[in-house]
Amino acid sequence: SGIIQSGLGFHIVQTIERGMHPLAAGALAELQRQAIQTWLADLKAKAVIENLVRP
């Protein structure tokens, strides 16, 4: 709980409940897909590709 600043201004946030809540299968799959996409994009950004074959 506390005060948070965003681009829209200040917001007061109150934590009502904490606990472990299982994710739905679809939500878990989406998070996994996003993590893989981010990982692949990072690998591609760092890759150095050299084409040694002439057309």
PDB file with SEQRES, HELIX, SHEET and CRYST1 records, atoms N, CA, C and O in Angstrom:
SEQRES   1 A   55  SER GLY ILE ILE GLN SER GLY LEU GLY PHE HIS ILE VAL          
SEQRES   2 A   55  GLN THR ILE GLU ARG GLY MET HIS PRO LEU ALA ALA GLY          
SEQRES   3 A   55  ALA LEU ALA GLU LEU GLN ARG GLN ALA ILE GLN THR TRP          
SEQRES   4 A   55  LEU ALA ASP LEU LYS ALA LYS ALA VAL ILE GLU ASN LEU          
SEQRES   5 A   55  VAL ARG PRO                                                  
HELIX    1 AA1 ALA A   25  LYS A   46  1                                  22    
SHEET    1 AA1 2 GLY A   2  SER A   6  0                                        
SHEET    2 AA1 2 GLY A   9  VAL A  13 -1                                        
CRYST1    1.000    1.000    1.000  90.00  90.00  90.00 P 1           1          
ATOM      1  N   SER A   1       0.839  -1.182   0.000  1.00  0.00           N  
ATOM      2  CA  SER A   1       0.000   0.000   0.000  1.00  0.00           C  
ATOM      3  C   SER A   1       0.879   1.239   0.000  1.00  0.00           C  
ATOM      4  O   SER A   1       1.957   1.251   0.595  1.00  0.00           O  
ATOM      5  N   GLY A   2       0.412   2.272  -0.668  1.00  0.00           N  
ATOM      6  CA  GLY A   2       1.182   3.496  -0.697  1.00  0.00           C  
ATOM      7  C   GLY A   2       0.768   4.387  -1.840  1.00  0.00           C  
ATOM      8  O   GLY A   2      -0.233   4.146  -2.514  1.00  0.00           O  
ATOM      9  N   ILE A   3       1.563   5.431  -2.047  1.00  0.00           N  
ATOM     10  CA  ILE A   3       1.299   6.396  -3.107  1.00  0.00           C  
ATOM     11  C   ILE A   3       2.230   6.103  -4.273  1.00  0.00           C  
ATOM     12  O   ILE A   3       3.431   5.909  -4.085  1.00  0.00           O  
ATOM     13  N   ILE A   4       1.677   6.071  -5.464  1.00  0.00           N  
ATOM     14  CA  ILE A   4       2.429   5.777  -6.685  1.00  0.00           C  
ATOM     15  C   ILE A   4       2.218   6.919  -7.661  1.00  0.00           C  
ATOM     16  O   ILE A   4       1.104   7.418  -7.822  1.00  0.00           O  
ATOM     17  N   GLN A   5       3.312   7.329  -8.316  1.00  0.00           N  
ATOM     18  CA  GLN A   5       3.203   8.370  -9.339  1.00  0.00           C  
ATOM     19  C   GLN A   5       3.303   7.734 -10.715  1.00  0.00           C  
ATOM     20  O   GLN A   5       4.168   6.893 -10.955  1.00  0.00           O  
ATOM     21  N   SER A   6       2.418   8.135 -11.618  1.00  0.00           N  
ATOM     22  CA  SER A   6       2.448   7.656 -12.998  1.00  0.00           C  
ATOM     23  C   SER A   6       2.350   8.863 -13.916  1.00  0.00           C  
ATOM     24  O   SER A   6       2.331  10.004 -13.454  1.00  0.00           O  
ATOM     25  N   GLY A   7       2.290   8.613 -15.191  1.00  0.00           N  
ATOM     26  CA  GLY A   7       2.137   9.680 -16.161  1.00  0.00           C  
ATOM     27  C   GLY A   7       0.803  10.396 -16.041  1.00  0.00           C  
ATOM     28  O   GLY A   7       0.638  11.502 -16.557  1.00  0.00           O  
ATOM     29  N   LEU A   8      -0.140   9.776 -15.370  1.00  0.00           N  
ATOM     30  CA  LEU A   8      -1.470  10.367 -15.196  1.00  0.00           C  
ATOM     31  C   LEU A   8      -1.614  11.109 -13.873  1.00  0.00           C  
ATOM     32  O   LEU A   8      -2.653  11.718 -13.618  1.00  0.00           O  
ATOM     33  N   GLY A   9      -0.586  11.067 -13.028  1.00  0.00           N  
ATOM     34  CA  GLY A   9      -0.653  11.746 -11.735  1.00  0.00           C  
ATOM     35  C   GLY A   9      -0.300  10.807 -10.600  1.00  0.00           C  
ATOM     36  O   GLY A   9       0.425   9.830 -10.786  1.00  0.00           O  
ATOM     37  N   PHE A  10      -0.822  11.114  -9.418  1.00  0.00           N  
ATOM     38  CA  PHE A  10      -0.560  10.307  -8.236  1.00  0.00           C  
ATOM     39  C   PHE A  10      -1.749   9.392  -7.957  1.00  0.00           C  
ATOM     40  O   PHE A  10      -2.897   9.754  -8.214  1.00  0.00           O  
ATOM     41  N   HIS A  11      -1.461   8.205  -7.428  1.00  0.00           N  
ATOM     42  CA  HIS A  11      -2.498   7.215  -7.147  1.00  0.00           C  
ATOM     43  C   HIS A  11      -2.247   6.635  -5.758  1.00  0.00           C  
ATOM     44  O   HIS A  11      -1.104   6.371  -5.387  1.00  0.00           O  
ATOM     45  N   ILE A  12      -3.298   6.442  -5.009  1.00  0.00           N  
ATOM     46  CA  ILE A  12      -3.202   5.791  -3.704  1.00  0.00           C  
ATOM     47  C   ILE A  12      -3.628   4.337  -3.889  1.00  0.00           C  
ATOM     48  O   ILE A  12      -4.726   4.051  -4.365  1.00  0.00           O  
ATOM     49  N   VAL A  13      -2.736   3.427  -3.502  1.00  0.00           N  
ATOM     50  CA  VAL A  13      -2.986   1.999  -3.685  1.00  0.00           C  
ATOM     51  C   VAL A  13      -3.094   1.343  -2.314  1.00  0.00           C  
ATOM     52  O   VAL A  13      -2.260   1.575  -1.439  1.00  0.00           O  
ATOM     53  N   GLN A  14      -4.119   0.529  -2.133  1.00  0.00           N  
ATOM     54  CA  GLN A  14      -4.308  -0.199  -0.887  1.00  0.00           C  
ATOM     55  C   GLN A  14      -4.331  -1.692  -1.185  1.00  0.00           C  
ATOM     56  O   GLN A  14      -5.123  -2.153  -2.008  1.00  0.00           O  
ATOM     57  N   THR A  15      -3.468  -2.443  -0.520  1.00  0.00           N  
ATOM     58  CA  THR A  15      -3.461  -3.894  -0.657  1.00  0.00           C  
ATOM     59  C   THR A  15      -4.570  -4.465   0.210  1.00  0.00           C  
ATOM     60  O   THR A  15      -4.613  -4.229   1.418  1.00  0.00           O  
ATOM     61  N   ILE A  16      -5.457  -5.210  -0.409  1.00  0.00           N  
ATOM     62  CA  ILE A  16      -6.590  -5.785   0.313  1.00  0.00           C  
ATOM     63  C   ILE A  16      -6.309  -7.231   0.711  1.00  0.00           C  
ATOM     64  O   ILE A  16      -6.707  -7.672   1.789  1.00  0.00           O  
ATOM     65  N   GLU A  17      -5.622  -7.965  -0.163  1.00  0.00           N  
ATOM     66  CA  GLU A  17      -5.381  -9.377   0.113  1.00  0.00           C  
ATOM     67  C   GLU A  17      -4.077  -9.792  -0.547  1.00  0.00           C  
ATOM     68  O   GLU A  17      -3.759  -9.364  -1.657  1.00  0.00           O  
ATOM     69  N   ARG A  18      -3.337 -10.626   0.148  1.00  0.00           N  
ATOM     70  CA  ARG A  18      -2.127 -11.214  -0.417  1.00  0.00           C  
ATOM     71  C   ARG A  18      -2.241 -12.723  -0.292  1.00  0.00           C  
ATOM     72  O   ARG A  18      -2.831 -13.242   0.656  1.00  0.00           O  
ATOM     73  N   GLY A  19      -1.674 -13.407  -1.251  1.00  0.00           N  
ATOM     74  CA  GLY A  19      -1.688 -14.855  -1.173  1.00  0.00           C  
ATOM     75  C   GLY A  19      -1.304 -15.463  -2.501  1.00  0.00           C  
ATOM     76  O   GLY A  19      -1.201 -14.773  -3.515  1.00  0.00           O  
ATOM     77  N   MET A  20      -1.099 -16.735  -2.480  1.00  0.00           N  
ATOM     78  CA  MET A  20      -0.766 -17.466  -3.693  1.00  0.00           C  
ATOM     79  C   MET A  20      -2.063 -17.850  -4.391  1.00  0.00           C  
ATOM     80  O   MET A  20      -2.922 -18.514  -3.810  1.00  0.00           O  
ATOM     81  N   HIS A  21      -2.194 -17.426  -5.639  1.00  0.00           N  
ATOM     82  CA  HIS A  21      -3.377 -17.739  -6.423  1.00  0.00           C  
ATOM     83  C   HIS A  21      -2.923 -18.394  -7.723  1.00  0.00           C  
ATOM     84  O   HIS A  21      -2.133 -17.803  -8.458  1.00  0.00           O  
ATOM     85  N   PRO A  22      -3.395 -19.579  -8.020  1.00  0.00           N  
ATOM     86  CA  PRO A  22      -2.964 -20.253  -9.249  1.00  0.00           C  
ATOM     87  C   PRO A  22      -3.452 -19.507 -10.490  1.00  0.00           C  
ATOM     88  O   PRO A  22      -4.559 -18.969 -10.520  1.00  0.00           O  
ATOM     89  N   LEU A  23      -2.597 -19.491 -11.507  1.00  0.00           N  
ATOM     90  CA  LEU A  23      -2.966 -18.878 -12.783  1.00  0.00           C  
ATOM     91  C   LEU A  23      -3.812 -19.842 -13.603  1.00  0.00           C  
ATOM     92  O   LEU A  23      -3.655 -21.060 -13.517  1.00  0.00           O  
ATOM     93  N   ALA A  24      -4.691 -19.286 -14.380  1.00  0.00           N  
ATOM     94  CA  ALA A  24      -5.444 -20.106 -15.330  1.00  0.00           C  
ATOM     95  C   ALA A  24      -4.469 -20.627 -16.377  1.00  0.00           C  
ATOM     96  O   ALA A  24      -3.450 -19.989 -16.642  1.00  0.00           O  
ATOM     97  N   ALA A  25      -4.762 -21.760 -16.966  1.00  0.00           N  
ATOM     98  CA  ALA A  25      -3.868 -22.370 -17.956  1.00  0.00           C  
ATOM     99  C   ALA A  25      -3.585 -21.408 -19.103  1.00  0.00           C  
ATOM    100  O   ALA A  25      -2.448 -21.324 -19.566  1.00  0.00           O  
ATOM    101  N   GLY A  26      -4.582 -20.693 -19.561  1.00  0.00           N  
ATOM    102  CA  GLY A  26      -4.393 -19.741 -20.655  1.00  0.00           C  
ATOM    103  C   GLY A  26      -3.495 -18.585 -20.262  1.00  0.00           C  
ATOM    104  O   GLY A  26      -2.688 -18.126 -21.070  1.00  0.00           O  
ATOM    105  N   ALA A  27      -3.625 -18.104 -19.026  1.00  0.00           N  
ATOM    106  CA  ALA A  27      -2.797 -16.998 -18.553  1.00  0.00           C  
ATOM    107  C   ALA A  27      -1.345 -17.435 -18.427  1.00  0.00           C  
ATOM    108  O   ALA A  27      -0.439 -16.687 -18.795  1.00  0.00           O  
ATOM    109  N   LEU A  28      -1.117 -18.628 -17.914  1.00  0.00           N  
ATOM    110  CA  LEU A  28       0.242 -19.149 -17.792  1.00  0.00           C  
ATOM    111  C   LEU A  28       0.870 -19.313 -19.168  1.00  0.00           C  
ATOM    112  O   LEU A  28       2.026 -18.941 -19.366  1.00  0.00           O  
ATOM    113  N   ALA A  29       0.134 -19.859 -20.108  1.00  0.00           N  
ATOM    114  CA  ALA A  29       0.647 -20.044 -21.470  1.00  0.00           C  
ATOM    115  C   ALA A  29       0.994 -18.699 -22.103  1.00  0.00           C  
ATOM    116  O   ALA A  29       2.004 -18.592 -22.800  1.00  0.00           O  
ATOM    117  N   GLU A  30       0.180 -17.680 -21.876  1.00  0.00           N  
ATOM    118  CA  GLU A  30       0.443 -16.351 -22.433  1.00  0.00           C  
ATOM    119  C   GLU A  30       1.704 -15.742 -21.825  1.00  0.00           C  
ATOM    120  O   GLU A  30       2.503 -15.141 -22.543  1.00  0.00           O  
ATOM    121  N   LEU A  31       1.894 -15.887 -20.521  1.00  0.00           N  
ATOM    122  CA  LEU A  31       3.104 -15.379 -19.876  1.00  0.00           C  
ATOM    123  C   LEU A  31       4.344 -16.099 -20.405  1.00  0.00           C  
ATOM    124  O   LEU A  31       5.382 -15.473 -20.618  1.00  0.00           O  
ATOM    125  N   GLN A  32       4.239 -17.403 -20.616  1.00  0.00           N  
ATOM    126  CA  GLN A  32       5.360 -18.159 -21.164  1.00  0.00           C  
ATOM    127  C   GLN A  32       5.669 -17.706 -22.589  1.00  0.00           C  
ATOM    128  O   GLN A  32       6.837 -17.564 -22.952  1.00  0.00           O  
ATOM    129  N   ARG A  33       4.639 -17.481 -23.397  1.00  0.00           N  
ATOM    130  CA  ARG A  33       4.825 -17.024 -24.773  1.00  0.00           C  
ATOM    131  C   ARG A  33       5.512 -15.655 -24.797  1.00  0.00           C  
ATOM    132  O   ARG A  33       6.419 -15.425 -25.597  1.00  0.00           O  
ATOM    133  N   GLN A  34       5.079 -14.758 -23.926  1.00  0.00           N  
ATOM    134  CA  GLN A  34       5.681 -13.428 -23.865  1.00  0.00           C  
ATOM    135  C   GLN A  34       7.144 -13.500 -23.442  1.00  0.00           C  
ATOM    136  O   GLN A  34       7.985 -12.781 -23.982  1.00  0.00           O  
ATOM    137  N   ALA A  35       7.450 -14.368 -22.474  1.00  0.00           N  
ATOM    138  CA  ALA A  35       8.829 -14.513 -22.009  1.00  0.00           C  
ATOM    139  C   ALA A  35       9.724 -15.041 -23.125  1.00  0.00           C  
ATOM    140  O   ALA A  35      10.851 -14.573 -23.287  1.00  0.00           O  
ATOM    141  N   ILE A  36       9.240 -15.998 -23.884  1.00  0.00           N  
ATOM    142  CA  ILE A  36      10.022 -16.550 -24.994  1.00  0.00           C  
ATOM    143  C   ILE A  36      10.220 -15.504 -26.080  1.00  0.00           C  
ATOM    144  O   ILE A  36      11.316 -15.391 -26.629  1.00  0.00           O  
ATOM    145  N   GLN A  37       9.178 -14.735 -26.402  1.00  0.00           N  
ATOM    146  CA  GLN A  37       9.289 -13.687 -27.422  1.00  0.00           C  
ATOM    147  C   GLN A  37      10.320 -12.639 -27.005  1.00  0.00           C  
ATOM    148  O   GLN A  37      11.119 -12.195 -27.830  1.00  0.00           O  
ATOM    149  N   THR A  38      10.310 -12.245 -25.744  1.00  0.00           N  
ATOM    150  CA  THR A  38      11.274 -11.268 -25.236  1.00  0.00           C  
ATOM    151  C   THR A  38      12.687 -11.823 -25.306  1.00  0.00           C  
ATOM    152  O   THR A  38      13.615 -11.119 -25.705  1.00  0.00           O  
ATOM    153  N   TRP A  39      12.854 -13.079 -24.921  1.00  0.00           N  
ATOM    154  CA  TRP A  39      14.165 -13.730 -24.944  1.00  0.00           C  
ATOM    155  C   TRP A  39      14.700 -13.816 -26.372  1.00  0.00           C  
ATOM    156  O   TRP A  39      15.870 -13.518 -26.617  1.00  0.00           O  
ATOM    157  N   LEU A  40      13.838 -14.226 -27.325  1.00  0.00           N  
ATOM    158  CA  LEU A  40      14.263 -14.326 -28.722  1.00  0.00           C  
ATOM    159  C   LEU A  40      14.606 -12.958 -29.303  1.00  0.00           C  
ATOM    160  O   LEU A  40      15.588 -12.832 -30.035  1.00  0.00           O  
ATOM    161  N   ALA A  41      13.824 -11.944 -28.993  1.00  0.00           N  
ATOM    162  CA  ALA A  41      14.099 -10.593 -29.486  1.00  0.00           C  
ATOM    163  C   ALA A  41      15.441 -10.100 -28.956  1.00  0.00           C  
ATOM    164  O   ALA A  41      16.191  -9.442 -29.676  1.00  0.00           O  
ATOM    165  N   ASP A  42      15.744 -10.417 -27.698  1.00  0.00           N  
ATOM    166  CA  ASP A  42      17.024 -10.029 -27.111  1.00  0.00           C  
ATOM    167  C   ASP A  42      18.177 -10.752 -27.801  1.00  0.00           C  
ATOM    168  O   ASP A  42      19.207 -10.142 -28.090  1.00  0.00           O  
ATOM    169  N   LEU A  43      18.010 -12.044 -28.066  1.00  0.00           N  
ATOM    170  CA  LEU A  43      19.051 -12.798 -28.769  1.00  0.00           C  
ATOM    171  C   LEU A  43      19.290 -12.240 -30.171  1.00  0.00           C  
ATOM    172  O   LEU A  43      20.436 -12.094 -30.596  1.00  0.00           O  
ATOM    173  N   LYS A  44      18.212 -11.928 -30.889  1.00  0.00           N  
ATOM    174  CA  LYS A  44      18.335 -11.387 -32.245  1.00  0.00           C  
ATOM    175  C   LYS A  44      19.015 -10.028 -32.236  1.00  0.00           C  
ATOM    176  O   LYS A  44      19.806  -9.725 -33.129  1.00  0.00           O  
ATOM    177  N   ALA A  45      18.718  -9.206 -31.236  1.00  0.00           N  
ATOM    178  CA  ALA A  45      19.325  -7.877 -31.147  1.00  0.00           C  
ATOM    179  C   ALA A  45      20.826  -7.969 -30.892  1.00  0.00           C  
ATOM    180  O   ALA A  45      21.585  -7.112 -31.345  1.00  0.00           O  
ATOM    181  N   LYS A  46      21.257  -8.996 -30.177  1.00  0.00           N  
ATOM    182  CA  LYS A  46      22.671  -9.161 -29.846  1.00  0.00           C  
ATOM    183  C   LYS A  46      23.438  -9.958 -30.903  1.00  0.00           C  
ATOM    184  O   LYS A  46      24.668  -9.994 -30.873  1.00  0.00           O  
ATOM    185  N   ALA A  47      22.732 -10.590 -31.831  1.00  0.00           N  
ATOM    186  CA  ALA A  47      23.367 -11.474 -32.808  1.00  0.00           C  
ATOM    187  C   ALA A  47      24.142 -10.679 -33.854  1.00  0.00           C  
ATOM    188  O   ALA A  47      23.737  -9.592 -34.265  1.00  0.00           O  
ATOM    189  N   VAL A  48      25.254 -11.246 -34.266  1.00  0.00           N  
ATOM    190  CA  VAL A  48      26.028 -10.703 -35.375  1.00  0.00           C  
ATOM    191  C   VAL A  48      25.963 -11.749 -36.483  1.00  0.00           C  
ATOM    192  O   VAL A  48      26.474 -12.859 -36.331  1.00  0.00           O  
ATOM    193  N   ILE A  49      25.335 -11.389 -37.590  1.00  0.00           N  
ATOM    194  CA  ILE A  49      25.142 -12.332 -38.690  1.00  0.00           C  
ATOM    195  C   ILE A  49      25.982 -11.877 -39.870  1.00  0.00           C  
ATOM    196  O   ILE A  49      25.894 -10.731 -40.309  1.00  0.00           O  
ATOM    197  N   GLU A  50      26.799 -12.793 -40.377  1.00  0.00           N  
ATOM    198  CA  GLU A  50      27.669 -12.492 -41.508  1.00  0.00           C  
ATOM    199  C   GLU A  50      27.343 -13.473 -42.628  1.00  0.00           C  
ATOM    200  O   GLU A  50      27.448 -14.685 -42.439  1.00  0.00           O  
ATOM    201  N   ASN A  51      26.954 -12.965 -43.782  1.00  0.00           N  
ATOM    202  CA  ASN A  51      26.614 -13.801 -44.926  1.00  0.00           C  
ATOM    203  C   ASN A  51      27.875 -14.014 -45.760  1.00  0.00           C  
ATOM    204  O   ASN A  51      28.401 -13.065 -46.341  1.00  0.00           O  
ATOM    205  N   LEU A  52      28.361 -15.248 -45.821  1.00  0.00           N  
ATOM    206  CA  LEU A  52      29.583 -15.564 -46.547  1.00  0.00           C  
ATOM    207  C   LEU A  52      29.309 -16.141 -47.929  1.00  0.00           C  
ATOM    208  O   LEU A  52      30.251 -16.392 -48.681  1.00  0.00           O  
ATOM    209  N   VAL A  53      28.058 -16.356 -48.280  1.00  0.00           N  
ATOM    210  CA  VAL A  53      27.679 -16.927 -49.566  1.00  0.00           C  
ATOM    211  C   VAL A  53      27.275 -15.798 -50.499  1.00  0.00           C  
ATOM    212  O   VAL A  53      26.437 -14.963 -50.157  1.00  0.00           O  
ATOM    213  N   ARG A  54      27.881 -15.781 -51.689  1.00  0.00           N  
ATOM    214  CA  ARG A  54      27.520 -14.750 -52.664  1.00  0.00           C  
ATOM    215  C   ARG A  54      26.297 -15.202 -53.443  1.00  0.00           C  
ATOM    216  O   ARG A  54      26.159 -16.387 -53.748  1.00  0.00           O  
ATOM    217  N   PRO A  55      25.410 -14.275 -53.766  1.00  0.00           N  
ATOM    218  CA  PRO A  55      24.204 -14.646 -54.525  1.00  0.00           C  
ATOM    219  C   PRO A  55      24.502 -15.030 -55.957  1.00  0.00           C  
ATOM    220  O   PRO A  55      23.586 -15.364 -56.710  1.00  0.00           O  
TER     221      PRO A  55                                                      
END                                                                             
